[in-house]
Amino acid sequence: MKTGLVLEGGGLRGVFTAGVLDAFLDGNFHADYVIGVSAGAANGVSYVSGQRERGLRTNTDYLHDPRYMGLRSLLLHRSLFGMDFIFHEIPQHLDPFDYQAFQENLCEFWTGAIDIRTGETVYFGKEEIGDDLEALRATTSLPLLSQPVAYRGRLLLDGGTADPIPVRRALADGCDRVVVVLTRERGYRKPAQSFRAVYRSAFRRYPAMIRALDTRHRIYNDTLDFLAGLECGGTAAVIAPATPPQVRRIERDRDKLLALYQEGLEAGRALLGSGFLRNY
């Protein structure tokens, strides 16, 4: 039986996912397949490389470092997050990412990013998560808060734009059952974007990107409905915060982040004890 993990994004709410994945490492649960977008992908690579608490550290240790996030980065690089710092300085020097363990793990890994010219989600596998981590940079680049990433002839942004919970991709890739980690509470429904005039102006040269942002909430909510059917049929298990997270997509309160991480740890342990993953 092929078991997959599907990891939603959500900015710094992804620290919940980091907790879930650390619980899985503690319980010696190693999935056959991982797919994540945005922050889900950024946390997922540390799970595949077997680096416990690396997701927690990279989400919390640099909150007040101007190289990590803030107005300085936005003014100098037109990106709220310091992408060179996050995808070069941290993994290469400050908190080294174990590229060898990641590549040698038999677990499949995929992430997706939206091509702003076509509006389609483009998926990248382990062989494309090289030392430069450009595919991860692309999937975590938030519309309006980051510059598009030029990669392999495409202009790419946040993978959560057009395929925010890539469970259908996991099933198409042969997963028999999936564990889906959400960063919003159960019962959450995504509203339509409230800043349409802003993104219509910013992406006026890319009508497909505008359409993707216009329909993002419908795709997200439709996927939740599809996921509910899978869960009822026993094909999927969903892990989500029990209550609305008191953590914003862009959060600087370390105590709030640690509390959400702990909630993720406990939720991951609960699933391990539930029997859903028996025979893994």
Buried (B, 14 or more C-beta within 10 A) or exposed (E): EBBBBBBBBBBBBBBBBBBBBBBBBEBEBBBBBBBBBBBBBBBBBBBBBBBBBBBBBBBBBBBEBEBBBBEEBBEEBEBBBBBBBBBBBBBBEEBEBBBEEBBEBEBBBBBBBBBBBBBBBBBBEBEBBEEBBBBBBBBBBBBEBBEBBEBEEBBBBBBBBBBBBBBBBBBEBEBEBBBBBBBBEEEBEBEEBEEEEEBBEBBEEBEBBBEBBBBBBEBBBEBBEBBEEBBEEEBBBBBBBEEEBBBEBBBEEBEBBBBBBBBBBEBBBEBBEEEBBEEB
